[in-house]
Amino acid sequence: MSHFSNIKTQIRNLPSLKSALSDLGIEWKEGPRAVRGYQGQTRNAEIVVEQNNNYDIGFSWNGNEYELIADLQYWQQPLTVEGFLRQVTQKYAYHTVVTETSKQGFQVAEQQKTEDGAIRLVVQRWSV
């Protein structure tokens, strides 16, 4: 029986996911690569985060979004799964907004981290 869990996300943009993980100081490898699991089981993923215990975390495209794949029994991160996904999703959203608005000619004019940990962005575009 597989020990892997697939956790749905709202992550659809691979470059923003890579930037988010890098911002958080998480070392990742680009796939397709095998995510190592219980008793030598593997799953393929586009992004793999190797853990010291030889049980990996991966992000795999399911046709709609990148799911988090991991054997949660062997989760070895400083945050819970929920905390990890919350941080990754926040950084992912930041990079997606900055990238998409810059494509439309906007630039970040102001950026603040609020007391509750939210990121406030002000973007502007000069018209001539």
C-alpha positions as CSV (number, residue, x, y, z in Angstrom):
1,M,0.0,0.0,0.0
2,S,1.3,3.4,-0.9
3,H,2.2,5.8,1.9
4,F,2.2,8.8,-0.4
5,S,-0.3,11.6,0.1
6,N,-1.3,14.0,-2.6
7,I,-2.3,17.4,-1.3
8,K,-4.1,19.8,-3.6
9,T,-2.8,23.3,-4.1
10,Q,-3.7,26.4,-6.2
11,I,-0.2,26.4,-7.7
12,R,-0.2,26.4,-11.5
13,N,2.9,28.4,-12.5
14,L,6.1,26.5,-12.3
15,P,8.5,29.5,-12.4
16,S,6.7,31.2,-9.6
17,L,6.8,28.0,-7.5
18,K,10.6,27.7,-8.1
19,S,11.1,31.3,-7.0
20,A,8.9,30.8,-4.0
21,L,10.9,27.8,-2.8
22,S,14.2,29.6,-3.4
23,D,12.9,32.7,-1.5
24,L,12.2,30.4,1.5
25,G,15.7,28.9,1.4
26,I,14.4,25.5,0.4
27,E,16.8,23.6,-1.8
28,W,15.0,21.9,-4.7
29,K,15.8,19.9,-7.8
30,E,14.1,20.2,-11.2
31,G,12.5,17.1,-12.6
32,P,11.0,15.1,-13.8
33,R,12.6,13.2,-10.9
34,A,11.6,10.5,-8.5
35,V,10.2,11.4,-5.1
36,R,11.5,8.7,-2.7
37,G,9.0,7.1,-0.3
38,Y,8.3,4.2,2.0
39,Q,10.0,0.9,1.1
40,G,11.6,2.2,-2.0
41,Q,8.4,3.4,-3.6
42,T,8.7,6.4,-5.9
43,R,6.5,9.0,-7.7
44,N,7.6,11.3,-10.4
45,A,7.4,15.1,-9.8
46,E,8.5,18.3,-11.6
47,I,10.1,19.7,-8.4
48,V,11.7,17.5,-5.7
49,V,12.9,18.6,-2.2
50,E,15.2,16.0,-0.8
51,Q,15.1,15.4,3.0
52,N,17.9,14.0,5.1
53,N,15.9,10.9,6.0
54,N,15.6,9.8,2.3
55,Y,11.9,10.5,2.1
56,D,11.3,13.4,-0.3
57,I,8.7,16.1,-0.9
58,G,7.6,16.7,-4.5
59,F,5.3,19.0,-6.5
60,S,3.7,17.1,-9.4
61,W,1.5,18.4,-12.2
62,N,-2.0,16.6,-12.1
63,G,-3.2,18.3,-15.3
64,N,-4.7,21.2,-13.4
65,E,-2.3,22.2,-10.6
66,Y,0.9,21.2,-8.8
67,E,0.1,18.8,-6.0
68,L,2.3,18.3,-3.0
69,I,3.4,14.7,-2.8
70,A,5.0,13.3,0.3
71,D,4.9,10.5,2.8
72,L,3.6,12.6,5.7
73,Q,4.7,10.0,8.2
74,Y,8.3,11.0,7.4
75,W,7.8,14.7,7.1
76,Q,11.0,16.3,8.2
77,Q,10.6,20.1,7.8
78,P,10.7,22.8,10.4
79,L,7.1,23.6,9.8
80,T,3.9,21.5,9.7
81,V,2.6,20.5,6.2
82,E,0.0,23.3,6.6
83,G,2.6,25.9,7.6
84,F,4.9,24.8,4.8
85,L,2.2,25.1,2.2
86,R,1.0,28.5,3.7
87,Q,4.5,29.9,3.3
88,V,5.1,28.5,-0.2
89,T,1.6,29.7,-1.4
90,Q,2.2,33.2,-0.1
91,K,5.6,33.5,-1.8
92,Y,4.1,31.9,-4.9
93,A,1.3,34.4,-5.0
94,Y,3.8,37.3,-4.6
95,H,5.9,36.1,-7.5
96,T,2.8,35.5,-9.7
97,V,1.4,39.0,-9.0
98,V,4.8,40.7,-9.7
99,T,5.4,38.7,-12.9
100,E,1.9,39.2,-14.3
101,T,1.7,42.9,-13.5
102,S,5.2,43.5,-14.9
103,K,4.0,41.9,-18.2
104,Q,1.3,44.6,-18.3
105,G,3.8,47.4,-17.7
106,F,3.5,47.8,-13.9
107,Q,6.3,48.1,-11.4
108,V,6.3,47.5,-7.7
109,A,6.1,51.0,-6.1
110,E,5.7,49.9,-2.5
111,Q,6.0,46.6,-0.6
112,Q,5.3,46.1,3.1
113,K,5.0,43.0,5.3
114,T,2.2,43.6,7.7
115,E,2.0,42.6,11.4
116,D,0.0,39.5,10.6
117,G,2.6,38.3,8.0
118,A,0.7,39.4,4.9
119,I,2.5,41.2,2.1
120,R,1.1,44.4,0.8
121,L,2.0,45.4,-2.7
122,V,1.4,48.7,-4.5
123,V,2.1,48.5,-8.3
124,Q,2.1,51.5,-10.7
125,R,2.3,52.1,-14.3
126,W,3.3,55.4,-16.0
127,S,1.4,56.3,-19.0
128,V,2.8,58.7,-21.6
